[in-house]
Amino acid sequence: MFRILILIITSTLAFGSYANIEFVGEDKSNATKVCVSSVTDKHLRFRGKIKYYGFTYQQAANFIFCNNMPIAEFAQYYQAERNSSFLNRHSKSPTSITEFALQPTIDSKVFVSAELNHTAN
């Protein structure tokens, strides 16, 4: 019982540290809007925004880089697991799920910039 309580408290603290982060796009580009959406929106809304901003799922997963990380890594880093696993299914080089789990963050405001890398694998 004690282990379950510790697990619940640890999980709450870990997720709580990301709940107060504000993601701000550094520009108004469609790629930046998709990056912000990858960590702030629910799964279905995120998928809709990819299409709305003119990308296919494969293009988003393979060519959009957010703060110098592939978008799937970026989503995983900020614990948007469902969006990250969705992007991994469409990526040529999937990101390990445990690779970026529970990364600490201090900033309450994260500025997001994006670039399209058409030479990605």
N, C-alpha and C positions, 0 to 999 in steps of 0.2 A: 504494500500500500504506500509506503514511504517513497519507493522508487517512482511510482506513478505520479505522486504529488510533485516530486522533483522534476520529472519530465514535463509536467503541465506548466510549472513555474518557469522553467528554462525556455520552453516553447513560446510562452506568452511574452517573456522579455525579449527574445530574439525577434519575434514578429513585430513587437511594439516599437523596436528601435527603427524600423523601416516605415512604420505607419505615419510618422510625422514628417517625412521628407517631402518637400515640394520640388517637383521637376519643372524646370524652366527652359524652354527652347532658346538657344542663342540666336537663331534666325527663324525665318518663316518658311523654310523649305519643306516640301512634302516629306522628305526623308527624316528630317528632324521631328516632324509631327508624328511619324510612325514610331520613331524611337521613344518619344515621350509616352505614346499610347501603349507601347510594349510593357511598360512598368506601371502604368496608372489605370488602365482599362481592364474590364473583365474580358474573358476570352472571346466571346462572340462579337463584342464591340470592337476589339482589337482586330479581329479578322475582317470585319466590315471596313475599318479604316484603311487597312492595307489596300483593299480593292478601290475604295473611294479616292485615295491619293494616287491611283494609277499604277500600282505594282501588282505583280503576281506574287503568290506565296513564295515561290522559288526565288524570284528576284529579291524580295525582302530578306529572305533567309541567307542568301549567298552574297549579296552586293551591298547591303546597308550596314555601315559601321557606326556605332554610337559611342562617342567619347573614346575613340580608337579601339573599340572592341566590336567583334561581330555582334549583331543585334541579339542573337540567342544567348551569348555570354552576358551581354548587358542585362537582359531580362532575368537571367539566372542569378547574376550578382545581386540584384535587388529583390530576389525571392519571388519573382513572377513565374512560378514553376510551370503553370499551365501554358502560358504564352511561350515560355522557353522550350518546353517539350514539343509544342506545335511547330515552332520554327525548326527545331532539330529534325523533325520528320521530313522537312522540305529542304534541308541543308545537305550540301555535298560533303561537308566535314562537320558532323555533329559535335557539340560540346558535351563534355562529361558533366553529368548532373551533380556529382559531389565536388567537382573541381572548385566551384565558387560558392558552395553552400555556406550560409551564415558568416559572410564577410562583415567585419565591423565597419561602421560608418559613423562619422562625427558630425558631418554637415547636415543641417536641416533644410538646406536649399542646394539642389544639384543642378548645375547648368549643363544642358545637353546640346551637343553639336553632332551633326551627322555628315557623313560623306558617302558617296556612291563609289564603290571600288569595282569597276567592271573587269579587272584583271584577277579577281579572286578565283580560287580553285573551284 
